[in-house]
Amino acid sequence: MTGAENGSDSGQIVIVTDAAREKIHEIMEMQGITGRGAIRVGISGRGPAGFNYAMSLEEDAAPVAGEVVQQDDNFKVLIDGESVERLRGASVDFVGQLVGGGFKIDNPNSVWDDPLAAEIQKLLDSDINPGVASHGGVVELLDVKDNQVFVKMGGGCQGCGMASVTLKQGVEVMIKQHFPQIEAVVDSTDHAGGNNPFYQPAKGAGGGHGHADENSPFHSPAKGGR
């Protein structure tokens, strides 16, 4: 495979352009891992500009459960299994410039297929996040399912003792005002990993932060040692 067009014709999930491939080879040669390196790529979330991506170069990386392995020239591309369909047809390019240069991912896929989720994302971007950002925080939309909105709070909101108040009295109220069919806003944040290790949920906040509903599809236990 010698170019982006060849990647598309050969049914590759993620297309690596010639510029990106050349830069990857250069980095691998500098690190002495030519022929042994792998690129790991996935979608880590969504934001005002579209998808957020996680991409890393690793030596002798073994695929983890669910990852799709794609061979590209003399390195592998390890694609996060949950991101495969949303990355299908995307291209990894390298832009060499002093400002704003680096690896870029051009993705033709829609950020939200669900019209309701798309409208809630617009509300977050235009009305909710500008206010939360004034306190150094951000609210990320994870999913909308069964009339429930799943969100993750980051920045200054992660681990903050007032996070549950912000969610219940601010974010949830505004979302329900605009979308009456929404029954609940579920916080899926790992607040134990935030900057405030002494976080305690606010009293009377409906379960509180750091105790995401274990029935939530986005629930993950708090990580230790962070």
N, C-alpha and C positions, 0 to 999 in steps of 0.2 A: 504494500500500500504506500503510495507516494504523495497523496494529497487529499484534501477534503472531499473532492468529488469521488475519489476511489472509496473513501470511507462510506459515503452514502450509498454507492452502488453495491458495496459488499454487504449491506445490511447492518452496518455498525450502529449501535445505539447512540453513542457519542462520537462525533466526528472531530478528529484532531487535525487542525490545519498544519500546513507545512511550516509556518512561522512558529507555531507552538511546539511542533515536533523538534524543530531545530534547537529551540531554547531548552527543551527538556533534555535533549542529548548533551547540550553544552553543560547543563547543571550536573547531569549524571557523570560526565567525564571529570568535572571539577571535584566531585565527591568520590570518585573512584568506584562508582557502582554501575558502570555501563554494562548493560545486559542483565542486570539483576534488580533494577529498580522497578517501581510500580507507582502509578498515579491513582490515588483514591479520591473519588468525587461523589458528591451527593448534595441533595437540597436540605439545608438546615432550617429553613423557615421562609417566611414571606415578609415583605416590607413595602413601603410606598413605591419603590422603584421596581418591584417585581420579586422574583425569588431571591433568597439569600443562599449562597453556595458554600460548601466546605470542600476544599481541594488541598491535597498534600502530596508530596513526593516522599516515598518511603523505600527503604532498602529491604529486599527479600520479603516484601509484605505478603503474607498469606491471606487469602480471602476469608472473611468471617461468614458466619451463617447468613444466608440470604443474599449475599453479594453476587453480582454477575461479573464474570471475568471476560474481558475483551482484550484480544491481543492486537497490539498496534506496533508495527515495526519490531524493535528489540526491547520493548517494555510492555507491561500489562496495564490496563485501565480497570480498576476495581470500582464497580458502580453499586452504590447503595441500593439494596433490593427494593426498598420502599419508594425510591426516587426514579426507578427505571422508566415508568410510563411518562413521568413528567420531564424526563431528560431525553426521551427518544427524539432524535433529530437535532438535538442541540450540538453546537460546535464549540470547541475550546480553541481560542486563538491567543496569540501573544502580540501585544502592541508595544513597540519599543519607543517610548518617548519620555522626556524628563519629568513631565507632570501628568499623572493619571495613567502611566504605563503599567504594564504587567499582563498577567493572564486574564482574559475576558471570556465569559461564557455567553454565547448568543443562543437564546432559547425561544423557539417558535411557539411553544405551548402556552396556553392561557394559564394565568396564575390561579384563577378560580373558575371552575366549570359551573358551579352552583350560583345562579343569579343572586340569591339571598346572601350568600357568603360574600359575593363581590360588592354588594351594597353595604354590608356591614364593614367591609374593609375600607370602603370610601369614607364611612362615618368615622372610623378610627383615624384615618389619615387627615381628615379635614377638621374634625371637632375635638376628638378625644386626645389623641397623642400630642397635639400642640400644647394643651394644658398640662398633661403629664410630663412633657419634656421640660417644662419650666422648673420642675423639681428633680430633673435628671433621670426621669424614668421613661419607659416605653411599654406599650401594651401590644403584644403580637397576637394576631388571630391564627389559631391552629386549625380549627374546623368548626363547622356548623352541622349538627346532627340531632335529629329527633327534637327539634325546637330548643336545643341547648347550644350555647356558644362556648367553645373551649378556647381559652386564651392563656398566654404565658406572659408574665410581667418581668421586665428586665431593667437593667440600669439601676437607678436608685430605688426602684420599687422592689427589687429582689432582696428579700431579707429585711425589708423595712417594717417596723412595728405598726405602721398605719396602712399597710398595703391592703389589708382586708377591708378597711373603711373606704379606701379609694375605689376598690372593686365594687363593693355592695352599694355604696351611697353615691358613687360617681359614674363609673363605667356601666354597671348594670342598669341603673336608672335611665341613663341616656339611651342605651341600646333598646330598652323596652319601650321608651317613649316613641322611638322611631319605628320600631318593629314589634307591635303588640303580640304577635304570635310567639315571640321568644319567651320561654318559661323560666330559664335560668342562665346565668353566666358562670361557668365552671373554671376556676383557677387551677391550672396544671403546672404551676411554677414550683421548682425545687428551691424553696426559700432557705433551706438549711445551707445551700451553697452560696448564699448572698454575702454581702460585705458585713452584715450585722449578725454575728454568730449567736447573739443573745436574743434573737427574735422570739417574741411571744405573740400569738394571735390576739387581736383586739377582742375584748369581751363582747358577747352578743352579736358576733359578726357572722353567724351562720356557719360555724365550723372552722372559720379562720384560714389564713394562709399557712402553707407548709403542711397542710393536711388535705391534699387534693383528694377528691372522691376516688376511692379505690376501685369503683365501678367505671370510672372514666377510662376510655380507651387510651388516654394520654397520661394516665397516672404512672409515675415512676417513683420508687422509694428514694428518700434523701440519701445522697452520697456521703460517705464518711471521709474524714481526713482532708476536707477542702476548706 
